Amino acid sequence: MKVALVPHHDGSALHVPEQSPSLGDIVPVYVRLPHGYPVEAVYARTVYDGEPRYAQAVVDHQDALEVWWRADLLVHNPDTRYRFLLDRGDGGHIWLHAGGLSDHDPTDATDFRLTTFGGPPAWVDDAVIYQIFPDRFARSGQVDLPAPDWALPAQWNDKVIDRGPQAGIQFYGGDLYGIADRLDYLVKLGVDVVYLTPFFPAASNHRYNATSFDQVDPHLGGDAALAALTAAAHQRGMRVIGDLTTNHSGDTHEWFRRAMTDPSSPEASYYYLTGDGGYVSWFDVPSLPKLNWSSPELRERILAVASRWLRQPYGLDGWRIDVANMTGRQGAEDHYHEAARALRGVVDGEKFLFAEHFHDYTADLPGDGWQGVMNYAGFAKPVWSWLTPYQRGPIIPGIPLPLRALPGERTAQTMRAFAAGVPWSATNANVTLLSSHDSPRIRTFLGTAERVAVAAGLLFTYPGTPMMFMGDEIGIEGANGEDARVPMPWGDSVHFAEPTYDVYRELIALRRAHPALRNGGLRWLHAGPDVLLYLRESPEERLLILASRAPHTSLHLPAALARDIPHNIYGGAHTTLTDETLTLPTDGPTFQVWSL
């Protein structure tokens, strides 16, 4: 199959050299048209105070492959949206927007976006995140406390209880000192950011129902253990991110107990209390009373909590916000964006703020609040659905259906649709993932190490900040979120001999070695039932990436795409290059990367 190039633009530095503009700046933007593409004029359409304006583009330069057109945009509004009008004369006009090419007039929802809000700190571009569920990662032996009254104590090798009321109280006793003891393992793997699920005291093993935000759970080692962990991480050039529940507290939380016993207390305004002595809870779960962001006092208290743990001696490097999509939203009330902006104000600078979000995050990510989201909808779910061999696999989180195998065309369409709905800075900061403590394990979704290797290839080469859940790198399995929370099998040599470990380590090293994989643009070239093909490009390099789930039709690209003889830098497969055509291998499952 011959793969033809089409007009292209994305928000990366190759096409938008000024990534952090200020109001009033004139910013050049570049669009690329293949040689011979029938066009008489190119215009950049932008929206100026709600009204469209057009700036005619000019030819800036050419290379062996394409003609580069430049238009100058005035950054008049904090969120400057634009797309390109391609005038093809008698052939009519078409639009190039973040969703692709359209021969009909698109809505502004998929316009490219240039914002003055700024992106996350620079270190996020280079980050590889490792998610840790503290109760299940490692015991240090330094925490000598009996199990909590609510807990069902477990031995480290006991099977996880994944259903019923005992699932949330099974207690393995991992602690923060144990995590500090294992940081060198993570350094060897290539990880440089640890994300901890909640460390506040709570009446559960997951700790999302906090009893206080003012201390670290003593069973994790207390405040001193968190300070020791962040210090040990920082000494190694690593960072640590915490997990904050801004949508709810636990029903044993000191604020909630005060609110319920004294309706005249300031804390009574922190919750949605009902006239009959009841209260609103998250999804009607009684142990998770909903926080009321219409209360100025609550906002002040939450922001103080967020700020405190970012400062020394704890020095967290950011927050993941739990149930972020519901924070501040209750019936007719919607304080969501206010909450996101307020929390952004606390972490701005060298800290990272990202949000849990399982579905459509595009309206919730304008760029002035969360710096990114957990990209389930625009990455994990489409990857699961493409690479699974099953027609009835595990239940997909957020959807009451089993996972089913879908063709690559649908995968690419979904990934492009979500990327098109947010600024490029958000796409590049969104946390891409294959598993988490809330989902089945990627090995269970896909069945074989061979398919997991393809998924991992996508994880470390697609735009975003890659995150793995502890144990994904050694092939741990789990059929649902609870079952996935398996203690790390440190003494199990079979797991640590898994080929998946080397796959993760090599792909992390590949990402670190190539700037295009960390902050380069994304150009889709082809999506077929069994193969995905795209470019990652930066001013320094151009990388061609092929992922396949099965043998597929041969793909032929223009030879001019390669600036030199293609060099395989991952996967080991060779291409065939003639004067006119670059031909790619057809086997699968496989994951390949070439430097062009």
Beta strands, then each sheet from edge to edge (+ up, - down):
strand 1: 26-34
strand 2: 41-48
strand 3: 51-56
strand 4: 58-62
strand 5: 66-74
strand 6: 79-87
strand 7: 93-97
strand 8: 100-102
strand 9: 112-115
strand 10: 129-132
strand 11: 152-153
strand 12: 170-171
strand 13: 193-196
strand 14: 239-245
strand 15: 318-322
strand 16: 329-330
strand 17: 333-334
strand 18: 352-355
strand 19: 372-373
strand 20: 431-433
strand 21: 465-469
strand 22: 521-527
strand 23: 531-537
strand 24: 542-548
strand 25: 556-558
strand 26: 567-570
strand 27: 576-577
strand 28: 581-583
strand 29: 590-595
sheet 1: 1+ 5- 4+
sheet 2: 3+ 2- 6+ 7- 8+
sheet 3: 3+ 2- 6+ 9-
sheet 4: 19+ 18+ 15+ 14+ 13+ 10+ 21+ 20+
sheet 5: 11+ 12+
sheet 6: 16+ 17-
sheet 7: 22+ 23- 24+ 29- 26+
sheet 8: 25+ 28- 27+
end
